[in-house]
């Protein structure tokens, strides 16, 4: 969706994540991943600027997620952070239940 830009890899500004079934934007300077749940390509094409700006100045349009909750994440320093297990072996609680409790 973005052909070129200065100081930012255009592949990170707006892309699709199959595993999460959503569009996203990655600010790797801050290791921040912003997702756009329930947003279609048509919605972005109709008004792209807010989606393109979200990684630089989050406005609440996106949902900020921690990438390592869902898949192996590599920091800009090359450190691999594996995803949390589906079930905590110590507490026998599912990952989704745990994060629901944190946000509730």
Buried (B, 14 or more C-beta within 10 A) or exposed (E): BBEEEEEBEEEBBBEEBEEBEBBBBBBBEEBBBBBBEEBEEEEBEEEEEEBBBBBEEBEEEBBEBBBBBBEEBEEEEEEEBEBBEEBEEEEEEEBEEBBEEEEE
